[in-house]
Amino acid sequence: GDDERFEYVYRFVSRDRYHPGDRLRHATLLDKGVLSVAKFKADGRLIWLPLVWGEGPLSPANGFASQADVLIETRRAADLVGATPMDRPEDIETNPFNGRVYVALSKNENRTSERKDAANPRSNNKHGHILELAPPGAPAQTPDHAADEFRWDIFLLAGDPSYLNAGARYHPQTSRDGWLTTPDNIAFDSRGRMWIASDGANDNGFADGVWATDVEGPGRALTRHFLRTPRGAEMCGPCFTPDDATLFVAVQHPGQEPGSTFDSPSTRWPDFDDAMPPRPAIVAITARGKPIGG
């Protein structure tokens, strides 16, 4: 994902295959392959458009002298092939439980009603959303992540659902404490549940944090608040140990909010010492005697 307003979702398919334990071979997996960019169709299809020099508009006539030019001016190449401009694609993760791919789109206040589309359905999108991409075969069979065409759907539209003009969309039983804004990073535990960290809720008058939800069954998109940040901070990088016993999160820039200064910050987390400024940190969360969320 290219984390900027109206930029794109990309995929790279290596020419070579992954071989467990062969570190030397892994060092060259990104040397040969095909970089593609996503076009989200209104009928629910996702088409991967190859960014290959000499194909279509990616030619010397448009200033591309080689594949190197395509890789340097990738944004312009994506413009020319007709990819779908997105609302800040911040993080893209594959769920090992169902083989589907999830895209966290943080926000895009610059999208006008004239520039809305099926995959980015809100103008002045202050709250962001999450898309679900389904490669052929997922979830019942082995997913083909190298396929030219996927299916896609909106997993949730973030924001406060009590405000009708926010256009938020979750599970209908989501509580007033369960909704979120500006999804930034996502992770999956060993059960395939999605954990969402946010960045930008402070701009909307709320605290960032971590939310959890099922992706399948009756609890799909039923988000639950798990953890909040200190004042002025964002939450990012959620990561589980393989046994789900510990969840790591990164707390960035605590105290970064209007009126807060170095000499007089709004918080002195995590030391709470008048001689120390607020500091970012990695937090490890454990549940006694059971997995996180168990």
Backbone hydrogen bonds, N-H to C=O, Kabsch-Sander energy under -0.5 kcal/mol:
donor,donor_aa,acceptor,acceptor_aa,energy
2,D,8,Y,-2.1
3,D,1,G,-0.9
4,E,2,D,-2.4
6,F,86,M,-2.4
7,E,4,E,-1.7
7,E,86,M,-0.6
11,R,36,S,-2.3
13,V,34,V,-2.4
14,S,12,F,-0.6
15,R,32,K,-2.7
16,D,32,K,-0.5
22,D,19,H,-2.3
23,R,21,G,-1.2
26,H,22,D,-1.7
27,A,23,R,-1.1
27,A,24,L,-0.6
28,T,25,R,-1.5
29,L,26,H,-1.5
31,D,28,T,-1.7
32,K,28,T,-0.6
34,V,13,V,-2.2
36,S,11,R,-3.2
37,V,49,L,-2.1
38,A,9,V,-2.5
39,K,47,I,-2.2
41,K,39,K,-0.7
41,K,45,R,-3.1
44,G,41,K,-1.7
46,L,150,F,-2.5
47,I,39,K,-2.6
47,I,45,R,-0.5
48,W,46,L,-0.5
48,W,148,D,-2.5
49,L,37,V,-3.1
49,L,47,I,-0.7
51,L,35,L,-3.1
52,V,50,P,-0.9
54,G,58,L,-4.0
55,E,52,V,-2.0
58,L,55,E,-1.8
59,S,57,P,-1.9
62,N,59,S,-1.8
63,G,60,P,-2.0
64,F,59,S,-2.0
65,A,63,G,-0.8
70,V,66,S,-1.3
71,L,67,Q,-2.1
72,I,68,A,-1.6
73,E,69,D,-2.9
77,A,73,E,-2.3
78,A,74,T,-2.6
79,D,75,R,-2.1
80,L,76,R,-2.2
81,V,77,A,-1.8
82,G,78,A,-0.8
82,G,79,D,-0.8
83,A,78,A,-2.0
84,T,38,A,-2.1
86,M,7,E,-3.4
88,R,4,E,-0.9
88,R,86,M,-1.2
90,E,88,R,-1.1
90,E,104,A,-2.3
91,D,104,A,-1.1
93,E,102,Y,-2.3
95,N,100,R,-3.0
99,G,95,N,-2.4
101,V,133,L,-2.9
102,Y,93,E,-3.1
103,V,131,L,-2.3
104,A,91,D,-3.0
104,A,102,Y,-0.5
105,L,103,V,-0.7
105,L,129,H,-2.9
106,S,88,R,-2.3
106,S,104,A,-0.6
107,K,87,D,-0.8
108,N,125,N,-3.7
111,R,108,N,-1.3
115,R,112,T,-1.1
116,K,113,S,-0.9
117,D,120,N,-1.7
120,N,117,D,-0.5
124,N,111,R,-3.2
125,N,108,N,-1.8
126,K,124,N,-1.7
129,H,105,L,-2.0
130,I,156,L,-2.3
131,L,103,V,-2.1
132,E,153,D,-3.1
133,L,101,V,-3.8
134,A,151,R,-3.6
138,A,135,P,-1.8
141,Q,137,G,-3.5
144,D,136,P,-2.6
145,H,143,P,-1.0
147,A,144,D,-1.5
150,F,46,L,-2.5
151,R,134,A,-2.3
152,W,44,G,-2.2
153,D,132,E,-1.9
155,F,130,I,-2.4
155,F,153,D,-0.6
156,L,130,I,-1.4
157,L,169,R,-2.0
158,A,128,G,-1.8
158,A,156,L,-0.5
159,G,180,L,-2.9
163,Y,160,D,-1.7
164,L,162,S,-0.7
166,A,163,Y,-1.8
167,G,164,L,-1.1
169,R,157,L,-2.6
171,H,221,A,-2.3
174,T,171,H,-2.1
178,G,175,S,-1.5
179,W,175,S,-0.7
182,T,127,H,-2.4
184,D,197,A,-3.1
185,N,197,A,-1.7
187,A,195,W,-1.9
189,D,193,R,-1.7
192,G,189,D,-1.9
194,M,213,T,-2.5
195,W,187,A,-2.8
196,I,211,W,-3.4
197,A,185,N,-3.2
198,S,209,G,-1.9
199,D,182,T,-2.3
203,D,200,G,-1.0
204,N,200,G,-0.6
204,N,201,A,-1.1
205,G,202,N,-1.5
206,F,201,A,-2.6
208,D,233,A,-0.5
210,V,227,L,-2.9
211,W,196,I,-2.4
212,A,224,R,-2.3
213,T,194,M,-2.3
214,D,219,G,-1.0
219,G,216,E,-0.6
220,R,217,G,-1.7
221,A,214,D,-1.8
222,L,219,G,-2.1
223,T,221,A,-1.2
224,R,212,A,-2.1
226,F,210,V,-3.0
227,L,210,V,-1.6
229,T,208,D,-2.6
233,A,230,P,-1.7
234,E,252,Q,-1.6
235,M,198,S,-1.9
236,C,250,A,-2.3
239,C,248,F,-2.0
241,T,246,T,-2.0
244,D,241,T,-2.4
247,L,285,I,-2.4
248,F,239,C,-3.1
249,V,283,V,-2.2
250,A,236,C,-3.2
251,V,249,V,-0.5
251,V,281,A,-3.0
252,Q,234,E,-2.3
252,Q,250,A,-0.7
255,G,231,R,-3.3
256,Q,232,G,-0.5
256,Q,253,H,-1.5
257,E,255,G,-1.5
260,S,257,E,-2.1
261,T,264,S,-1.3
271,D,268,R,-0.7
272,F,268,R,-3.2
273,D,268,R,-0.5
276,M,273,D,-2.4
279,R,269,W,-2.0
281,A,251,V,-1.7
283,V,249,V,-3.0
283,V,281,A,-0.5
285,I,247,L,-2.7
285,I,283,V,-0.5
287,A,245,A,-0.9
290,K,287,A,-1.2
292,I,244,D,-3.6
294,G,291,P,-2.1
